[in-house]
Each structure stands twice: as C-alpha cells, then as structure tokens.
Amino acid sequence: MAKTQTVAFLFKCTKCKRLIAPSSKNAAENKEKIKLNRFCKFCRERTEQTETKISKAKK
C-alpha cells in the first residue's frame, strides 16, 4: 500500500501578515497554493489567507 504524500502548512493573513492556522493537504493532488477567505483573529475580520511553508527551526 502506498502512503499519501501529505504536506503541513500554515495560513498567512494578507492584511496583517501573521501566521494563523496549521493545516495539511495532499501534495500529489493539489499542486497550487490554497487561498481562502477566513476569519483572522488579529485583524478581527474576514481576510484572504494564503498557504505558506512551515519553516524549520535552526539548531
């Protein structure tokens, strides 16, 4: 059985530029970045949020 290729990412608000909610997707099926209108708890309104990579912390 083949494993699915899931990728974890964060949503970033386009207005305040803060990272908001973690999520995941199947990278084999969805090649393009996800853009959604979601509620930003920092702006306190519905804004467009885009997918961003989770950066690895340096040791």
C-alpha positions as CSV (number, residue, x, y, z in Angstrom):
1,M,0.0,0.0,0.0
2,A,1.3,3.4,-1.0
3,K,1.3,6.2,1.5
4,T,-0.3,9.5,0.6
5,Q,2.1,12.5,0.4
6,T,0.6,15.0,2.9
7,V,2.2,18.3,3.5
8,A,1.7,20.5,6.5
9,F,1.5,24.3,6.1
10,L,0.2,27.4,7.8
11,F,-2.2,30.1,6.6
12,K,-0.9,33.6,6.5
13,C,-3.2,36.7,6.6
14,T,-2.6,39.0,3.6
15,K,-3.6,42.1,5.6
16,C,-1.6,41.7,8.9
17,K,1.0,39.2,7.6
18,R,0.6,36.9,10.7
19,L,0.7,33.1,10.6
20,I,-2.6,31.8,11.8
21,A,-3.9,28.2,11.5
22,P,-2.0,25.0,10.7
23,S,-3.5,22.7,8.1
24,S,-2.4,19.9,5.7
25,K,-3.1,18.8,2.1
26,N,-2.3,16.0,-0.3
27,A,0.6,17.4,-2.4
28,A,0.1,14.8,-5.1
29,E,-3.5,16.0,-5.9
30,N,-3.1,19.8,-5.1
31,K,-0.1,21.4,-6.7
32,E,-1.1,25.1,-6.4
33,K,-1.2,27.1,-3.2
34,I,-4.5,27.4,-1.4
35,K,-6.2,30.8,-0.9
36,L,-9.2,31.1,1.3
37,N,-11.3,33.8,2.9
38,R,-11.1,33.1,6.6
39,F,-11.6,35.0,9.9
40,C,-8.3,36.5,11.2
41,K,-8.3,36.8,15.0
42,F,-5.7,39.5,14.9
43,C,-7.5,41.8,12.3
44,R,-10.9,40.7,13.7
45,E,-12.4,40.5,10.2
46,R,-12.6,38.1,7.2
47,T,-9.5,38.4,5.1
48,E,-7.9,36.3,2.3
49,Q,-5.4,33.9,3.7
50,T,-2.7,32.1,1.7
51,E,-0.7,28.9,2.2
52,T,2.9,29.3,3.5
53,K,5.5,26.7,4.3
54,I,6.3,25.8,7.9
55,S,9.9,26.9,8.4
56,K,12.3,24.6,10.2
57,A,14.0,26.0,13.4
58,K,17.8,26.1,13.3
59,K,19.6,24.2,15.9
